[in-house]
């Protein structure tokens, strides 16, 4: 979840700069990105690409969670202390299933993880191509669209978690 917020924060900074420096009309040619905007987009896109590649490399846990332990990370503390899954339990497993093309298992492991993985699959090449081209290669979505996507991710995360702790 923190990664999604980071990506949306980076995107928000770039969007604010684009909006403040351009009329954003459909007729004018897209303006060139400043060097720091290109670095932010390139870094964000590269981080997402590495996370997606790592998820593709991992073997999804049949338990629906715990795949992150293949990276040497400890088991979920909340599960160890209370026996209850945390909202992010199963996200790595979800991404791993998604990267292997198994969308149903991805949703079953963690539906919010599947949603964020799909968003990462779209945003990563967009950010990288924009950084390389020096201009936004796809039109920047409105603030309303970004807020809606963020609210959707948060809602799906909470609903998925509430479902899992009551099952």
N, C-alpha and C positions, 0 to 999 in steps of 0.2 A: 504494500500500500504506500509506503514511503517513497518508493521509486516512482510510482505514478504521480504523486504530488510533486516530486522533484522535476519530472518531465514537464508537467503542466506549468510549474513555476518558471522553468527555463523558457518554455514556449510563451508564457505570459510576458516575460521581459522582452523577448524579441518582438512579440506582437505590439507591445506598448511603443517600442522604438519605431516600428514600421508605421504605426498609426500616427505618431507625432511628427514624423518626417515626410509624410506623403498624403496627398489628397485621397488616396486609395480608390481612385476612380477606375472604372473598367476600361476607359479609353487610353489613358496614359500608359506608357510602357512600364514594366516593373522596375523599380529602382534597385540599384546595386546594394548589396548588403555591406555593411561596414565590417572591418576585419574582426572585431570582437563578436559580432553577430554570427559570422561564419564559424568562428571558433566555438561559440556556444552551441550552435546547431550541429556542428561536426562532432563535438564531444558527446552531446546528448544522443545523437544517432549511433555513434560508435559504442557507447555504453549499452544501449538497447540491443545492438547487434551482437555484442559479446554475451550478454545475458541470454539472448535467444539461442546462440550457438552452444553455450554451456548447457542449456536446457535440452537441446537436441542430443548432446553427447551423453547426458545422464540416462540411466535406466529407471523408468518410473516405478515407484514402490507399489506393490500390489495392495498394501494396506490403505492406499489413498493419501498417505502423508509420510514424511520421513525421507524423501528423496534427497533433501539437502544434506543429509548425513554422509552421502558419498563424497562431499566436498570437505569432509573433516569437521563440519559444524556439529555442535551438540544437539541432542533432541530438544524438542520444544519444552521450555521450562514450565509453562502453564499445564501442559499435559502431565508432566512428571509430578507437579505439586498437587493438582486437583483432579486429574484424570479427564478434564474437559479440554476440548480443542479450542485454540485461540482463533481469531478471525483469519489469520494468515496461514493456519495449518492446511497443508495440501496445495499451496500455491506453486511451489517448485514442481511438485508432481503434476499439477495441472499444466504448467508450461511445458514440461517434458512430454506429456501425452500430446499436447497440441502440436509441438514441433515434430512429432512422429506421425501426425495426421489423424490421430484418434480423438476427434472433437468430443464425442459422447463421454469417453473416459475422462477427458479434461474437465468437462462440466461436472461430472460426478465427483472428481477429486476436490474441486473448488471452483464454483461457477464464476466468482469474481476474478480468480486467477486466469480463467479462460478468457474472460472479457478483457482483462488487462493485457494478456498475451496477444489477442487479436489487435488491440490498439497499438501495441509495440510493433507488430508486424507491418502496420500501415505507417506509423510515424518514423520508424528507423530509416527506411529507404528515402522517405521524403526529406527528413533532416539532412541526411548525408548528401543527397543529390542537390539540395539547396546550398549546402556549404560549398560543394565543389563548383556549382554553376555560378555562385556569387549572387544569386537572386532566388526568391521563393519560386520553386518549380510548380507548386500548386497554390491556388488562392488561399489566403489565410482565413480560417473560419471566423465567424463573428463571435463576440464575447458570449452571446446567448447560447451558441452551440457549445462552446468550451465549458460553460457553467453547467449545461444540461448533461454533457458527457461526464463531468466530474461528479455531479449529483447521482447519476446513474451508477457509476462505479461504487460510490459510497453506499448507496441503497442496496445494491446487489451484494456487496460485502457483508453488510449488517443482516440482510435477510438470509443469506447463505449460512452465516454464523448462528443466527437464532434457530434456524432449521436443524443444524447439526447438533446443537447442545440440547435440543428437545427430542431428538431421535434416539 
